[in-house]
Amino acid sequence: MKAHNSIAIVLFSLILTACGFAQDAAQTFIGVVSDSMCGKKHMAKDAAQCTRACVKSDSDYALVVGDKVYTLKGDKTAIDQFAGKPASVTGTAKGEVLNVTSITAPAK
């Protein structure tokens, strides 16, 4: 009986692990790079300057996709090149945090 229980536990654990990996699969999001404080609406006219100023003041970079704002985690130098601009961001999303693996200009 113990052997059957052990096998069942191992199989159940493998299934849960596989489900976890499926949720962590990289996705691509297309939006505009902003900051987590301003989100969709910047306080200054120049979105790039406002984003950079907010990030210097301890805000995080963010990606605005429609009405959703994802906090971007990753190489700030690479993300900064797209401040205030459209970007195609690939990474893993967990809730409202997007762990960036690559960021490029969106395809036209």
SULURHU-V491833 format. One record per helix or strand. SS is the DSSP state (alpha for helix, beta for strand). FROM is the first residue (numbers start at 1). TO is the last residue. If there is no record, write none. Layout:
SS_FROM_TO + SS_FROM_TO
This chain:
alpha_2_23 + beta_27_35 + alpha_47_56 + beta_61_65 + beta_68_73 + alpha_76_80 + beta_83_83 + beta_86_94 + beta_97_104
